[in-house]
Amino acid sequence: MSKLRTASAYLGYGVGDFGLNIYWNALSLVLMFWYAEVVGLAPQLAGLIYFAGMSWDAVSDVVVANLSSRTRSRFGTYRPHILFGGLALGAAFILLFWVPPFSGAALVAILIAAHILFRTVYTIVAVPYSALASRLTYSSVERTTYSGVRMFFAYSGLLIVSGLWFPLVRAFGDGGNVSGGGFMAAAAVGAVTATLALALCFAGTREKPPLGRETETRWSDFLPAVRANRALALLLLVIFLQSGGVASLMIPLTFFIKVNADRFAAQEVVMTAYALATLVSIPVWTAFIRRFGKKTGWVTACVMSVLAGLDLAVSGARVIEGIPLQVVIYGAAFGAFGVLVWALVPDTVEYGQWQTGTRNEGAVFGSVLLVQKLSAGLMGLFVGTMLSLIGYDVTQEVQAQSTVDGLRMHVFLGPSVLLALSVLVVLRLPLNRRLHAEIVGRIGEG
């Protein structure tokens, strides 16, 4: 493959995650804030709705992973879902930020239904997109590059949401950050942009035939396939801890900025600084991981995160031009995980095929996405409960000092504890670059 075609393949795949991360980061950064500050729900109830939607998403991942892996078309196995599902996903995203003219139980029921609808369509697109990585190349090193390019686009999506969401809300609303109409208009702009990105991904990618004997995944094969794949089982635990650690910062970040409004810059400024730090770190992490390996990259990123959180807990926020330095360091460290997770996951497909003789992409990607969503959903429920316990009051513009301190301690403890635990597990992963190359060779020969 020529360098031009290789670059085109990298870009074609990566741009898809730009679109998906407009959606993902809007939900991570602003959905809980929207439920509490715009709709007016109690934080604990907002967290419950977030958990319900994410839990449904996690369950539907397994279903979609199995169904999409059986698709046979002239466009391939996974690419058709990206194109055709992308159109419905944009419409569902706009509906998600509609404020229903109801109250009480009817309001909550409609919000849950809209959330579940969006999560269902998101799964139909996101699961095949992730599984597509296993059909682009069978080189562990090339997968690191694909993952790095993908994450560069993913965090570009984060940058767009961080920098433009609230300015769009103010421009299309009443000039404030809590306009219902402004939120829906921002969602419409995001939906159009994301839909175009997913269409470009469809056009710019091509699938390779699977290694070895192609098999149909049956429902009964799902759990046995996960249990038989030791590399996957350990990686699922790592991802559960890592996803929870990242979500424990992302979900309450807008609240953390708001309660420190007297010291911090505007929400979009702080979130843009976080996103820029993450984006800039991606090529650095990609080169670092290619040179020193995935486990070394994981440990290094976790150490950075824990040190940033510890400094925040002990010394308070170190503010430079309204931007808390520790949040920027979190962003730079978290960039590694996107590269690492999606470089590691496809390798477990071949590991499981080597162990069992069956290639089960549905089990691998379905279980990974299930664990990611379940972890983030539990963290959303936890954050909502935590906000209520520390006394966060949506009717008050200025929160009590105990509430401010409680949020600061959560921003330290959540990521630090979970990521430190992930290090203990990642060091036990049986896969490395050399072993994976040997496995691919043996499967190819068979």
DOSE-355568 format. One line per field, with one value per residue (C-alpha): residue number from 1; z, x, y. Coordinates in pm, 1 decimal. Layout:
! DOSE-355568
num	(NUM/...)
w	(Z/...)
u	(X/...)
v	(Y/...)
//
This chain:
! DOSE-355568
num	(1/2/3/4/5/6/7/8/9/10/11/12/13/14/15/16/17/18/19/20/21/22/23/24/25/26/27/28/29/30/31/32/33/34/35/36/37/38/39/40/41/42/43/44/45/46/47/48/49/50/51/52/53/54/55/56/57/58/59/60/61/62/63/64/65/66/67/68/69/70/71/72/73/74/75/76/77/78/79/80/81/82/83/84/85/86/87/88/89/90/91/92/93/94/95/96/97/98/99/100/101/102/103/104/105/106/107/108/109/110/111/112/113/114/115/116/117/118/119/120/121/122/123/124/125/126/127/128/129/130/131/132/133/134/135/136/137/138/139/140/141/142/143/144/145/146/147/148/149/150/151/152/153/154/155/156/157/158/159/160/161/162/163/164/165/166/167/168/169/170/171/172/173/174/175/176/177/178/179/180/181/182/183/184/185/186/187/188/189/190/191/192/193/194/195/196/197/198/199/200/201/202/203/204/205/206/207/208/209/210/211/212/213/214/215/216/217/218/219/220/221/222/223/224/225/226/227/228/229/230/231/232/233/234/235/236/237/238/239/240/241/242/243/244/245/246/247/248/249/250/251/252/253/254/255/256/257/258/259/260/261/262/263/264/265/266/267/268/269/270/271/272/273/274/275/276/277/278/279/280/281/282/283/284/285/286/287/288/289/290/291/292/293/294/295/296/297/298/299/300/301/302/303/304/305/306/307/308/309/310/311/312/313/314/315/316/317/318/319/320/321/322/323/324/325/326/327/328/329/330/331/332/333/334/335/336/337/338/339/340/341/342/343/344/345/346/347/348/349/350/351/352/353/354/355/356/357/358/359/360/361/362/363/364/365/366/367/368/369/370/371/372/373/374/375/376/377/378/379/380/381/382/383/384/385/386/387/388/389/390/391/392/393/394/395/396/397/398/399/400/401/402/403/404/405/406/407/408/409/410/411/412/413/414/415/416/417/418/419/420/421/422/423/424/425/426/427/428/429/430/431/432/433/434/435/436/437/438/439/440/441/442/443/444/445/446)
w	(0.0/-96.4/164.5/19.9/42.9/394.1/508.3/344.9/530.7/863.5/807.2/674.7/986.4/1228.6/1108.9/1215.3/1578.7/1534.6/1469.0/1742.3/1997.9/1929.9/2063.6/2338.1/2482.6/2468.1/2687.6/2914.0/2960.9/2939.0/2964.5/3344.9/3359.3/3117.2/3324.6/3645.7/3537.5/3234.5/3298.4/3673.9/3800.3/4131.6/4071.6/4209.5/3967.0/3681.4/3768.9/3773.1/3421.8/3299.3/3452.1/3298.7/2950.0/2980.6/3123.7/2830.4/2601.6/2766.9/2722.2/2362.0/2280.6/2316.5/2089.0/1819.7/1833.2/1756.8/1486.3/1309.7/1292.1/1086.2/826.9/472.6/205.1/-88.2/149.7/399.2/745.1/953.8/717.1/622.1/984.0/1000.5/695.6/740.8/1120.7/1118.2/973.4/1244.3/1512.5/1429.4/1465.4/1795.9/1931.3/1864.5/2032.7/2337.8/2414.5/2376.8/2694.6/2708.9/2820.6/3109.4/3475.3/3736.5/3634.9/3274.0/3228.9/3370.7/3156.9/2835.0/2922.5/2987.9/2661.7/2461.8/2629.4/2556.2/2194.1/2142.4/2311.6/2096.0/1769.9/1898.1/1963.6/1612.1/1477.3/1743.4/1788.0/1417.6/1400.5/1683.1/1541.8/1205.1/1361.4/1362.7/982.7/880.1/960.0/1146.4/1256.5/1625.8/1543.3/1268.1/1504.2/1744.3/1463.3/1362.7/1727.3/1757.6/1449.4/1570.2/1907.8/1749.6/1571.4/1880.9/2095.4/1814.3/1870.7/2240.1/2150.2/1937.4/2213.2/2483.2/2293.1/2100.9/2291.6/2540.0/2291.3/2058.8/2347.3/2418.6/2050.3/1973.6/2316.2/2547.3/2598.0/2903.0/2956.7/3054.6/2754.3/2645.5/2288.5/2281.7/2388.7/2116.9/1850.5/1963.0/1934.8/1577.3/1474.9/1635.3/1466.0/1114.9/1169.4/1311.3/1033.7/767.9/953.7/964.7/594.2/523.6/737.4/531.5/209.4/328.3/471.4/330.4/517.2/491.2/499.1/844.1/928.0/924.8/903.6/918.6/1164.5/1255.7/1613.5/1806.1/2118.6/2317.0/2220.5/2378.1/2744.7/2675.5/2425.9/2688.8/2958.2/2727.4/2631.2/2933.0/2764.3/2700.5/3051.1/3213.2/2966.1/3046.7/3412.0/3312.6/3091.5/3361.4/3602.3/3341.5/3204.3/3554.5/3634.0/3327.4/3374.4/3737.4/3604.6/3286.3/3425.0/3714.7/3531.6/3437.5/3798.4/3924.2/3695.7/3796.0/4172.4/4120.0/3889.2/4102.8/4023.2/3699.2/3345.9/3158.6/3118.8/2751.8/2823.9/3090.9/2892.3/2578.8/2769.2/2885.5/2531.4/2378.2/2627.1/2537.2/2164.4/2169.2/2375.4/2123.2/1876.5/2170.1/2332.8/1999.9/1943.2/2306.9/2297.7/1966.5/2113.6/2471.7/2459.8/2574.7/2938.1/2993.4/2835.8/3062.7/3382.6/3284.1/3212.8/3542.0/3741.1/3576.7/3664.8/4028.0/4080.5/3930.4/4154.4/4464.5/4399.6/4359.7/4689.6/4887.1/4732.6/4574.9/4214.9/4065.2/3844.6/3548.9/3353.2/3496.6/3400.7/3671.1/3586.5/3730.4/3490.0/3198.8/3326.1/3354.1/2989.7/2878.3/3072.2/2959.9/2595.3/2640.8/2729.3/2403.9/2208.7/2439.0/2471.7/2099.6/2021.4/2276.8/2206.6/1845.8/1951.6/2187.7/1888.7/1751.7/2100.4/2150.3/1800.6/1883.4/2210.0/2085.0/1708.2/1661.2/1561.0/1769.9/1702.2/1835.3/2179.0/2199.9/2092.3/2244.9/2586.1/2573.5/2490.7/2745.9/3017.9/2910.7/2917.2/3240.8/3413.8/3290.6/3377.4/3732.2/3763.3/3642.8/3911.2/4167.4/4066.3/4090.9/4439.1/4537.6/4429.1/4643.3/4944.1/4936.9/4919.5/4557.9/4510.1/4151.7/4271.4/4415.6/4204.0/4473.1/4647.6/5006.3/5064.8/5183.5/4843.9/4661.7/4873.5/4826.2/4448.5/4459.0/4663.8/4422.8/4125.6/4308.2/4449.2/4159.4/3889.1/4126.2/4299.4/3989.6/3768.8/4036.0/4055.2/3675.0/3684.0/3902.0/3644.2/3322.2/3430.2/3426.8/3064.1/2877.8/2541.0/2403.4/2056.0/1991.0/2102.3/1894.0/1581.0/1641.7/1688.9/1364.5/1182.0/1318.8/1234.3/884.7/827.9/947.9)
u	(0.0/138.3/200.8/-82.5/-330.2/-210.1/-256.7/-599.9/-699.4/-583.8/-773.8/-1082.7/-1111.7/-1019.8/-1276.5/-1557.6/-1463.4/-1471.7/-1843.7/-1905.8/-1719.9/-1929.5/-2212.6/-2016.8/-1860.8/-2181.8/-2334.4/-2030.7/-1981.5/-2323.0/-2610.5/-2611.4/-2572.4/-2865.1/-3087.2/-3008.1/-2967.6/-3199.3/-3470.7/-3447.7/-3415.5/-3250.1/-2891.1/-2966.2/-3258.6/-3044.0/-2783.2/-3048.8/-3167.8/-2807.7/-2748.2/-3066.8/-2968.1/-2609.7/-2715.5/-2947.1/-2661.4/-2437.4/-2690.2/-2765.8/-2393.2/-2394.3/-2696.5/-2563.1/-2213.8/-2353.7/-2593.4/-2348.9/-2079.3/-2323.0/-2384.4/-2284.0/-2309.8/-2119.8/-2008.8/-1863.3/-1962.0/-1939.2/-1932.2/-2304.7/-2405.9/-2185.1/-2348.2/-2714.4/-2722.0/-2549.8/-2855.3/-3092.0/-2832.3/-2831.7/-3210.1/-3208.1/-2937.4/-3146.9/-3447.6/-3233.8/-3206.6/-3575.3/-3741.8/-4083.2/-4378.3/-4459.5/-4374.3/-4340.3/-4341.2/-4443.5/-4140.7/-3902.4/-4054.2/-4012.2/-3655.2/-3567.1/-3734.3/-3542.2/-3218.1/-3277.1/-3368.8/-3047.8/-2836.0/-2991.0/-2911.1/-2567.1/-2490.9/-2599.3/-2328.3/-2056.1/-2022.7/-1960.7/-1725.3/-1513.3/-1521.9/-1407.2/-1060.7/-1010.9/-1058.6/-835.5/-500.4/-360.3/-39.6/-25.4/205.3/-23.2/-317.2/-139.6/-114.6/-479.5/-574.7/-359.5/-516.3/-860.1/-798.5/-667.5/-1000.5/-1191.6/-1037.7/-1090.3/-1457.5/-1404.5/-1241.1/-1540.0/-1787.8/-1574.2/-1510.3/-1831.1/-2121.6/-2188.3/-2112.3/-2370.8/-2616.7/-2575.4/-2588.5/-2907.9/-3068.4/-3122.6/-2756.4/-2714.9/-2578.3/-2911.0/-3135.1/-3340.8/-3370.6/-2999.7/-2915.0/-3136.5/-2981.3/-2631.0/-2739.1/-2861.0/-2525.6/-2345.8/-2573.4/-2513.3/-2136.3/-2124.2/-2339.9/-2103.5/-1802.1/-1956.7/-2035.8/-1670.2/-1563.4/-1780.4/-1633.1/-1272.2/-1240.9/-1217.4/-1245.6/-998.5/-1131.2/-1097.7/-794.2/-845.7/-1183.1/-1475.6/-1742.1/-2092.0/-2127.6/-2412.4/-2568.3/-2464.2/-2100.1/-2078.1/-1998.4/-1785.7/-1581.8/-1512.5/-1426.7/-1191.7/-998.9/-777.4/-633.7/-983.4/-1109.4/-822.7/-854.1/-1224.6/-1138.8/-875.1/-1125.0/-1394.0/-1156.5/-1018.7/-1362.0/-1488.1/-1178.8/-1215.6/-1592.9/-1538.8/-1371.8/-1569.8/-1923.1/-1885.2/-1641.8/-1904.2/-2026.0/-1667.1/-1610.3/-1936.6/-1879.6/-1537.4/-1668.6/-1504.2/-1157.7/-1198.8/-1250.4/-1576.4/-1684.1/-1588.3/-1242.0/-1156.1/-1303.2/-1121.2/-792.1/-860.5/-947.4/-644.0/-413.3/-564.5/-547.8/-186.1/-85.0/-218.7/73.5/316.9/149.3/125.9/501.3/575.6/363.7/510.2/858.4/818.7/511.1/151.5/197.8/465.4/236.5/-51.3/153.9/301.5/-40.5/-181.8/110.5/56.5/-313.5/-261.5/2.8/-224.4/-512.7/-295.5/-166.5/-525.0/-626.7/-327.2/-262.3/-595.0/-640.1/-332.1/-502.5/-325.2/-530.8/-846.0/-749.9/-682.2/-346.9/-438.6/-733.3/-496.3/-259.8/-554.2/-633.0/-275.8/-266.9/-610.2/-505.9/-302.2/-602.1/-785.1/-478.3/-408.2/-757.7/-827.3/-479.5/-515.6/-872.7/-829.7/-525.5/-744.7/-950.9/-653.4/-553.3/-896.6/-888.6/-551.8/-685.2/-1020.9/-991.8/-1287.9/-1268.7/-1532.7/-1524.8/-1877.6/-1782.1/-1470.8/-1613.8/-1956.3/-1808.0/-1563.0/-1832.4/-2068.4/-1805.7/-1725.5/-2089.8/-2169.7/-1871.9/-1959.4/-2326.0/-2243.2/-2020.6/-2305.0/-2529.1/-2252.6/-2186.7/-2554.8/-2571.9/-2245.2/-2372.3/-2681.9/-2481.7/-2239.9/-2533.1/-2525.5/-2836.6/-2945.8/-3144.8/-2837.4/-2592.1/-2321.4/-2269.9/-2155.9/-1781.0/-1833.3/-1988.8/-1694.1/-1447.6/-1646.3/-1633.1/-1258.9/-1199.2/-1409.6/-1207.9/-898.4/-1022.6/-1234.6/-967.2/-677.2/-817.7/-963.3/-660.0/-418.6/-615.0/-604.7/-224.0/-226.8/-437.5/-276.6/61.7/-90.7/-206.5/-52.6/-31.9/267.5/379.6/602.6/345.6/71.4/290.0/354.6/-18.5/-109.4/154.6/21.5/-340.2/-241.2/-54.7/-352.0)
v	(0.0/342.3/610.3/819.0/531.9/448.9/809.2/815.3/496.9/639.6/965.1/789.6/577.6/853.9/1107.1/872.4/914.8/1292.0/1256.4/1001.6/1211.6/1516.9/1303.5/1125.4/1439.6/1637.0/1368.8/1344.3/1717.9/1881.1/1631.5/1608.3/1988.0/2023.9/1794.2/1984.7/2346.6/2372.5/2114.7/2173.7/1816.3/1733.7/1615.0/1268.7/1227.1/1358.5/1096.5/825.2/915.6/922.4/579.6/437.1/550.2/433.2/96.4/38.3/137.9/-119.7/-400.5/-305.9/-314.8/-691.7/-731.0/-497.6/-650.0/-993.9/-875.3/-644.5/-914.2/-1125.0/-852.5/-946.0/-677.9/-531.5/-254.2/-501.3/-616.0/-299.0/-0.7/-1.6/56.9/367.6/526.4/444.3/459.6/798.8/973.9/848.6/925.1/1296.9/1321.3/1132.1/1365.0/1675.7/1513.9/1437.1/1810.2/1887.0/2020.8/1847.0/2066.5/1832.7/1793.9/1524.1/1159.5/1236.9/1463.0/1202.6/925.1/1126.8/1220.9/857.0/748.7/1012.0/906.6/538.1/613.2/806.4/541.3/268.5/445.0/544.2/178.7/80.6/312.4/305.4/-70.4/-144.2/155.5/15.1/-338.7/-204.5/-154.9/-532.6/-547.4/-253.8/-419.3/-719.3/-546.1/-450.5/-157.7/-27.2/-60.0/174.5/429.8/379.7/424.5/736.4/896.7/793.4/953.6/1272.2/1305.3/1192.6/1463.6/1712.3/1630.9/1697.4/2029.7/2131.6/2049.3/2211.5/2531.5/2589.5/2432.6/2711.8/2994.5/2833.9/2804.3/3176.1/3275.0/3082.2/3128.7/3421.6/3504.0/3277.8/2927.5/2767.8/2835.0/2535.6/2663.5/2738.3/2382.1/2235.9/2461.0/2360.3/1997.3/2058.1/2207.2/1912.8/1659.8/1797.2/1805.8/1452.5/1307.6/1444.7/1300.4/953.0/967.9/1051.6/755.7/522.7/659.1/650.5/298.6/-53.5/-382.6/-669.7/-1027.3/-1188.6/-1398.9/-1771.8/-1938.4/-1696.9/-1806.7/-1693.8/-1573.1/-1731.8/-1583.5/-1888.4/-1825.8/-1482.1/-1551.5/-1861.9/-1658.0/-1391.5/-1646.1/-1838.3/-1524.0/-1438.6/-1131.0/-996.4/-1077.4/-885.1/-599.4/-566.3/-508.7/-253.5/-70.6/-74.3/98.9/340.4/438.6/506.0/710.7/931.8/970.4/1071.6/1386.8/1448.3/1420.9/1669.2/1900.2/2161.6/2167.9/2198.7/2497.3/2662.4/2641.5/2801.8/3073.5/3343.9/3198.0/3008.1/3135.6/3067.5/2706.4/2685.3/2831.2/2572.7/2284.5/2398.6/2405.5/2049.8/1939.6/2109.6/1940.6/1606.0/1670.5/1789.0/1486.4/1231.2/1230.5/1235.9/936.8/752.6/789.1/702.8/387.0/271.2/315.9/189.1/-33.9/-23.7/-123.0/142.6/400.3/296.6/318.9/655.1/808.2/679.2/821.0/1161.3/1152.7/1053.9/1323.1/1589.3/1484.2/1468.0/1818.9/1942.9/1784.8/1913.8/2256.0/2345.5/2452.0/2615.6/2874.0/3033.0/3288.0/3134.6/2779.0/2515.3/2358.3/2018.9/1986.4/2050.8/1778.8/1540.5/1614.5/1546.0/1217.8/1097.4/1128.7/811.6/596.3/650.3/541.5/248.5/102.6/91.9/-36.6/-318.4/-429.5/-554.3/-758.6/-960.3/-1074.7/-1269.0/-1383.9/-1537.9/-1688.9/-1844.6/-1988.3/-2120.5/-2154.3/-1918.6/-1552.6/-1374.4/-1000.6/-961.7/-1093.6/-876.1/-541.7/-603.3/-681.7/-389.2/-135.8/-290.5/-247.8/108.7/216.3/33.2/193.0/542.4/489.6/386.3/691.2/913.8/766.2/812.9/1174.3/1262.4/1108.9/1276.4/1619.7/1575.3/1451.3/1746.8/1987.6/2106.1/2324.9/2397.9/2701.2/2874.6/3070.5/3048.6/2714.0/2659.1/2623.6/2266.3/2186.8/2342.7/2143.5/1823.5/1857.2/1922.6/1607.1/1401.5/1530.4/1401.8/1073.7/946.1/933.9/861.5/554.8/390.8/451.1/331.7/6.6/-26.3/-30.5/-341.3/-523.3/-398.1/-534.2/-884.3/-870.0/-1167.2/-988.5/-801.7/-691.3/-993.0/-1251.0/-1088.9/-1099.6/-1470.5/-1534.9/-1356.0/-1562.1/-1889.2/-1802.2/-1694.7/-2020.0/-2221.1)
//
